[in-house]
C-alpha cells in the first residue's frame, strides 16, 4: 500500500508501514546527531500515537502517513504531548490532537502560524476530525501541501 492510499480508520498502520518507519528511524540515527534527533522525534510521535485510544490512534496513524507523504520535509516531533510536524526552523506547522487529550467529542487537525494557509483576513486553522475516508485524506493532503508551500 502506498502512503497516499486510504484505509479505513480501524486499519491503522500496516506491518509494512511500521517496518518502514523503524528502518527510517535507524537510517536517521546512523546519520549522526541531527539524524538521531529527527529519529527521536519520529519515535516520540509513534510512541504517543500508540498510547491513544483505538479510535484516536487509527486517525492519528492515517494523519501521520498523510502528512509525512505530502510533506516529507517536515520533521515529526511531539508538541505539548501531541504528534506534530515542524519545518526546518523547528516551528510547528501542523499537529494532531486526539479527542481523549481534553475529552473532546472529536480529534483535531490543527495548523500553527508557520502554515501558509492565509486567505484574506479570516481563515480556518483547525479542523474537527471524526473519521477517515478518501475524501478526508484528499483534504488533509491539500491542506498540508498548501501549508508548506
Steps between C-alpha positions, in 0.01 A plus 500: 500500500638842410506772767230694315257210467216516744401247759209498734545653843517156661788372286781706661860454386571195290790277606687628194447863604620425853811326365574787260472757779737300721747467212485875436560575867807271493629676186462839666684385813781375277530849345627639828380758750249685278366172363476355850295800614259453209480125570423574864222734387350232278517249784340744744210556257454126444513434876239771565274362227532152651371635835175631351160337522437272199278745308740790551801279427355391164440864401844611621668222305325603177582867563865407560518307172325779306713781645832323459414402141368844401776698675809285558698815583308536828653337806273298730525590868271527798365838598313535829472122491341497153637366172623801304704579191755783492671689219877529465499794744345273763164680490188287519300507178235234565394292801251232598310525828322180597150529642611335824757771580234742628197269485365659181245330280735521200870500421654811349734562209653840567740739334730754664604839366792347307240342267440688175122484512439877503186597311407864552417612853336176620584134436463168684799364692337198667275225371285251690595148396257219584565236234744423220386459142648557154336846494647589841841377391488711183408810702772439760760457225380821329521694825845366590639572153360853516639545851857423386481684168 
